[in-house]
């Protein structure tokens, strides 16, 4: 059923959706070469307009810093020449990927001669609501165009200056490459009422993807009446097993917790097997790196008293800190660690550091998250790191897509049926 507008904002939003629908229909008929040319044009435009983009971004960073935005979120918001160059590099990776559209998933000829093929096709019109992440704007547009989809972008007030410039730069680039500019549509100027209208845009939007913090994801999943894939929230766990290599454990834990704290694949809880030989060195290294440990009594006994070691509470097991804090709990068995993860995890990424093949296999078999890692940092759960070029988000859902969402996850399938006068008996 196609939702009908009842307010001026809905009227405007639905009009933009219909323009995007028209662009998606035309985009679905383009060749890979046309879509790849659009990605190349986007990269060239980002380089050519870098100074203008950075000037707009500086306004956003200055305003949000003065308003008290936390340092990790400011880091997410900030663009630099190096980060723009990285975005251009990711565009090249996406451009080099195989065409996700038109692949034959399966096919057969029935005994009656009817010929069947199941082929991949674009989803259509995708909307994304995200927070203070202007790099996401480029990633989403790249993946959407590569997979033949039009995209609606609501990047939030914190990045409004940056996203306004970015969307205009990208629209102009794709138009000059022969793709309809309305394959890329911004929604920030419609404000909060526009987001609410988006939630009710049944029939106008084929998929809505929220990418941000817990409150944003909760609101979208509870209020939206269009299809939604939840992404992003990461209460990420690492289990430190008995017998784990000490030097390796220290290096992995420091990377997972401190390399970049304000991201969804950063570690938030460490579960220490009682008697794990590497635990004292690992906890000391974390404290020395500036991490505040919210630790249970047994874990606190393994590290010297410090203002950075505080008693853990029940709330700590549920917290996605996104800063230099880490919850630490001691468990008596791997089964207890897995039970803790099952209770508190958001289903994003979990890891185990172990020298036991049996425990590694048990952990990967029993833990039900989008990514389950053995002896590596959780920071690898990322579309770019997984070779997808970029990601729309990291899905913690189970249906249609799970984990980093690249071009393949922005397609669906349809059946092509060819007969010769067939009728069903």
N, C-alpha and C positions, 0 to 999 in steps of 0.2 A: 504494500500500500504506500502510495506517495504522499508524504506529509504535506499539508497545505499551510501557507503562512497565515499567522494571525496578528503579527506585529510588524512594524516597519523594518526592524532588524532581521526578522525571519525572512521577509520579502527580499531584502538585499542579499542575505546569506544564500537563500535558495537560488537566486539568480546567478550568483557566483558558482554555485554547485552545478548548475545547468551548463554554464559556459565550460566548466571543467569537464563535465560529462561529454560535451561535444568534442573537446580537445582529446579526451581519452579515446573516443570512438575513432578519431582520425589517427591518433598515435598507434592504436592497435593494428592499423593497416600499413604502418611504416616498416621499412626494412631495418635490420640490425645496423646497417651502414648509416642510415639517417639518424638513428638514436645515438649511435656512437659519436657521430659528428657533433651532436648537441652537447655531449659530455666534454668533448675536446674544446668546443667553443666556451663552455662554462669555465674550464680551467684557464684558458687564455684570458678570459674576462676578469677572473679573480686576480690574476697577476697584474693585469693592466690597471685595475681599479683598487689595488691593495691600499694605497694611501687614503683614498676616500673611505674605504671600509674601516681602516684602523682609526681614522678620525672620528667616525660615528661610534665605534666601539669604545674609544676613550671617554666619550660623553656618558655612555652607559656605566662604565666602570667607576667613573668619578661620582656619578649620582648615587649608585648603589652602595659604594663604599661609605659615602657620607651618611647614608640612611641606615648603616649598621649591618649590612650583609656580611655574613661570616667569611673568613678568608678562603676556605675551600670552595664556596660558591662563587666568590669573586674570581678565583682561579678558573673555574668552569666558564665564567662569562668572558674572560679576557682573551682577545685574539692578539697574536704577534705575527711578524713577518714569517717566522719559522712555522707557526701553526697554520698560516694560510698556505705556505708551501707544502705542508703535510696534507692539507685538504686537497690540493691540486694533485699530489702524488696518489692519494686514495681514489681520486677521479680516474686516474690512469689505470689503476688496478681494476676498478669496476668496468671501465671501458674494454679491458682485455678479457673479461670473463666471457664464457660462452653465452650465446643468446638463450635466455630462459624461456622464451616464447616459442611455441610450435613444436616442442619436444613430444615425441610419442611415448607415453608412459607404458602403454600395452595395446595390443591389437590382435585381432583374430578374425577368421572367417567361420561363421557358424555352419553347421551341417546343411542348413537350408540355403547357403550361399550368401547370406547377409554379411556384409563386411563392416567390422567395428574398429575404431581407433579412439583411444583416449589421449587427448593432446593438452598441453599446457597453454593457458591463455591468461592475460592480465586480469587482475581483480576488478579494475575499473577506476573508481574515484576513491582515493585513500586520504584520510585526514589524520593529522598528527598534532597533538597538544603537548607542549614540552615547556621546560622552564630554564631560563638563563643559560642556554647552550647554543650559541649561534653556529658552532661547527655542525650541530645536528641539522640545521637548515640545509647545508650543502649536502651532507650525507643522504638525507631523505630524498632530496630532489634527484640526486644521482641514481639511487637505487630505483626510485619510482619510474624515471624515464627509461632506464635500461630495461626494465620489465614491462614497459608499455602502459604505465599507469599515469593518470593525472593526480596531483597532490594538492591538498589544502593545508596551509601551515599557520598554526597559532603558537608563536614562540614566547609569548608572555611579555609583561610590561618591563621586566628587568633588562631585556635585550632589545627593546623596541627600536632604538636608533640603528643598531647594527642590522637587525633583521629587515628593517625597511630598505636599507641600502642593498643588502645581500639579495633580497627577492627581486628588486628592480634590476640589479646587475644580471641575475640568472635568467629572468624573463627576457631581457633584451638579447642575451647570448643565444638562448634556444630559438628565439624568433628569427634571428639572423642566420641560424643554421637550417631553417626550414620547418621547424616544429612550432605548433601553435603555442603562443605565449601563455594561454590560459591552461596549459598543462601544469603551470606553477601559479598558485593563487594564495596570496596572503590574507589573513583574517584578523590581524592584530588591531586594526583600526575599528573593528566592531566591538571591542571591549568584552566585558564579562557577559553582557547580554548575547553577544555573538557566540560565546562558548556554550551558553545554555541553549541557544537555537541549534547549534551543531549537535548537541546531544539528542535532539528530537528530529533530526533531518532524515527520517526513514525514507528509503528509496532514493534519496539524493546522494548518500554516502554509503559506500560498500564496506568500508572498514575504518574504524577509529582506533588509533594507537596512542595511548598516553605514555609519556616518557618523563619521569621526574620522581619526586618524593612520594612518601606514603600517602599523604593527604590528597595529592592530585590523583593518584591512581585509585584511591578509595572513592573519591567523588565521581570519577568517570565511570568506574565499573558499577557503581550503585545507581547512578542517575541516567546514564546514556540509554537510549532506546534504539540505537544502531549497533551493529556488530562491533565488539571490542576485543582486542588482545591486550592484556595487561603486561607491562614491561617494567623493568628497572629496579624495583626495591630489592636490596640485597643485604639481608642479615647473613653474611657469609661466615662459614665455620671452617677452621682447620683443626684436625686431630693430630696431636703429637704422640706417636706410638712408642712403646718400649722398643729399644733397639734402633731407633732412627739415627741416622748419621748426624752428629752434633754440628759440624761445620755447615753441612747442607741445610739442616733445619734452621739454623740461625740466618743464613742468607735468604732462604725462601720466606721466612716469617718477616724479616725486615722489608723485603720487597713487597710482600702482600699487604703489609700494614702501612708502610711509610712512604713508598714511592710516589703515590698520589692518593691522598686520603679521601677526597670528596667524590669518589666514584663508586658505582654500585658493585664492582668486583673486588673492592678492597676488603681485607679480612676484618671482621668485627668481633668474633669470638674464637678463643683458643681453648680447645678441650685437651687436657693433659692426662694421659694414662698414668695412674699412680705408679711411681717407680721409673718413669721414663728418664733415661740417663741424660738426655740432651736438655731436659727442662730447665735446670738452674742456669745454664749458659744462655739459653734462648730468652728466658725472662730477664736476665741481666742485660742482655744486648738490647732488648726492647726498651727497657727503662733508660739505658744510656743513650738511646736514640731519641729520647724525649717522649716516649709513649707512656701514658698513664694507664696502669693496670687496675681494673676493677676485679679483684681476685678473691676467691674463696680462701678459707683459712689454710688449707693444706698448700695451696699455691703460694700464699704469702710467706710461708715458712721457707720457701726455696730461694727467696730473694731478700737482700738486705733491706731493712726499713728505709723508706723513702717517702717523700711527699707525693711521689708518683705511683705509689702502691696503696690502694684504698680498698676497704671491704666491698665486696660485690653484693648487690641486692637482686631481687627477682626481676626488677625492671631492666637490669643490665642484660639479661639473657634475651630480651626482646628488642634491644636497641640497635638501630643502624646509626652509628655515631657520625660517620663521615668526617672524622677528625682524628686527632692523635690519642684516642682512647680505645682500649681493648678490654673486653670481658674475658676472664680466665677462670675456668672451672676444672677441678680435678675429678676424674671419673675412674672407677675401678676396673672397667672392662670396655672393650670395643662395642659390645652390645649396649652398654649404658651411654656411650658417646652417640651411637646411632639413634637411640631413643631420644636423647636431648635434641639432636638435629631434627628428628621427625616432629618434635613438639614446637620448636622455636624457629625453624628455618622458613624463609620466604620462597624457597625452591629455586634459588638463583645458582649458586656455586658452592660446593663443599670440597675440601681437600683432606688427604691423609698423608702424613710424612711417616714412612715405615720402611723397614728392611724385610718385611714379611710378605712374600707373594700371596700367601693364603689370606692375610688380613687385607691386603690391597684389593684382591678379587672380591672378598666378602663385602668390603666397603663399597666398591663400585656396583655390586649387585644389589645391595640392600638400600643404599641411599637414593632417594627419589628426588633429584634436583635436575635442573636443565644441564648442568655440567658437573661431573664428578671427577676429581683430579687426584692423581697419585704422584707424589714427590715433585711437584711443580707449584709455582705461584698461582694463586687464584686470579691474578691480574691478566692472565692469558685469555680469560673468557671475554672475548671482544671480536667483533666482526672482522676488523682489520687483521688482528693476530691470527684468526682462524682462516685467513685467506679469502674472505668474502669481499674485501675491499673497503667495506663500511658496513654499518648496520642501521636499520630503522630503530631498533631497540633490542633488548634481550628479553625474550618472552619467558615468563614464568608460568604461563598456561600450559595445558597439555594438548589442546585441540588445535589443529591446523599448523601451528608453528611453535617450536620450543627452542630456547637458547637464542644466540645471535640471529637476527632476522636479516638475511641478505636478499638478493634478487629472486632466488627460488621461492622464498617464503611469501613473496608478493605476487605469486601466481596461483591460479586454481586450475581446474581441468574442465573440459567438456568432452562429450562423446560425439564423434562423427560417425554417422550410420549411413551406409550406402547400399541400396538395394537395386533390384531390377524388376519392379512390379510386384514386390513382395506384399502379401497380406497375411495377417495372423489368423491361423485356423481357429 
